[in-house]
Amino acid sequence: MKLPDGAYELHKWVGRAIRPIETARFAKLRTAAPEEVRLRSEKLRGCELYHFQVSPFAARVRRALAELQVEIPIHDVLEDDAAFAALMRGGRRDQVPCLKIARAGEPERWLYESREIVRFLKETVGSP
């Protein structure tokens, strides 16, 4: 990610600090049984979210995932150099959030706008 000097470490530190708070907040949104979450998540097979914790736009997508009662692989591009490399290799932009959509029989797509990502998730999964 292109961040000013010192901002990279600050973003990582703040992200680590708020992660447990967000996790607890979003956990309250999860009311479905584990089997139901698994079945709903199957509709998103091949989807992966690239984000960093302090992005309010990425938080919008993570909240939608919790509200929709689904789980997909989530990669923090500030914490994981391999995730950042995959984002740049596949999506070719250092912008988050980014949803990689790699479904069998379809061309790979990379969605970057949080509202578009949430719309895609809702259309694909439906209401919980």
C-alpha positions, 0 to 999 in steps of 0.5 A: 500500500502507498502510505506516507512514512510512519503511517504503515506502522501506525495503521498496523498498530491501530488495526491490531488494537481495534480488531478485537473490538470489531470482532466482538461487535460483529459477533453479536450480529451472527445468530445463525447456527454454524451449519447454516453459516457454512451453507450460506458461505458456499454461495461465495465459494471462490470469493476472498476479501483483501482489506486492512483493518483501519479502512472504514470502507473495508469495515463496511464490507466486513459488517455486511459479511457478519450481517449476511451470516457468511464467512470467506477468506479475509486477507489483511494486506498490511499484515501479510506481504503475500496477500498484498502481492496477490492483490497487486498481481490479480487486481493490479491496484493497491486499493482496499477493500477488494473482493476477488471473485474466482468462480468455476467457469467464470472469468476472475473478477476484482471488485474494489468499491465497498458499495459494489462489494456489499451489493454483490454479496447481498445479491449472491447470498440473499437475506439471512 
